Amino acid sequence: MNRPLVWFEIRRMARSPLPSGAAALCLGLRLAATWELAPDMSVEPVGTSGAMLLLAAAMMLAAHLATSRDGRGGMPETLGALPGRCA
């Protein structure tokens, strides 16, 4: 495992507004849906998983953008964390 590359990607994902914005939106949606009533535990897992679908989609989009970044121009800093030369 290449630890500098892993930490580089973790820092890059933490700075990205996409996952943090999606997490805040999920929390806001769950609070708005259950603010007036006590959660019904027979239905709550379905509602929570529906709200977390937005976060999962945002994380998949962020991961896709991170993996396709080296194919675009102007992004040599990700290649600098690799131990050898890239072909």
N, C-alpha and C positions, 0 to 999 in steps of 0.2 A: 504494500500500500504506500502511496506517495503522500505523506502527511502535509507537505506544503501546498500541494494542489487541493487536498481536501479542505484545509483551512481557508485557502483562497476562495473556494466556491462557497463555503459556509458564510464567510464575511460578505461576499457578493450577494448571496441570497438574503442575508439579514438586512442589507441596505436597500434591497429592492422594495418598492412600494406595493408591488402586486401581492405577495403573500400576506404582508401585514395589513394591507387594506382589505383583503378578502377575509382575514380573521376578524377584523373589527366589524365588517359588514355581517358576518355570520353571528357574532355576539349580539349585535344590534337587532338583527332579525329574530333571534331567539328571545331576547328580552321583550321585544314588541309583541311577539306571539304569546308569551306566557306571563305578561305583566299583571293582568287583572285576575288570574286564577292560579290556583295551586297546580303544579304539574301532575297530570294523570300518568302514572307509571306504566299503565297498559298501552298507552299511545305515545309516550315520550320518546322511546327509542326511534320510532318512525319519524317523528318531527325533527329530532336531532340529526339523524342521518341525512335527512333531506336538506337541512341547513348546512351540514358539513360537505355536501356535494359541491357547493360553491368553492369552498376552500380547497377541496381535492382538485377541482378543475384549474384553479389558479396555480396550485403547485405543479401540476402537470405542464401547464403553459410555461411557467418559469423554468422548469427542467428542460423543456424542449428548446427554449431560447438559449439556455446555457450550453446545451450540447451543440447547437447549430451555430454558435457564436464564432468558432474558429474558421468556419467556412466563409464568413463575411470578412470584408476588408477592414483594416484599422483596429484589429483586436490581437496584437501580438503578446499582450501581457499574460494571457493564459498559457501560451506556449513557453514562457519563461520559467514557469514553475515545474516543467517536466524535467526529468533527469538527463535526457539525451536530446539529440537533434531530431526534429520532425522532418519527414520526407515531404 
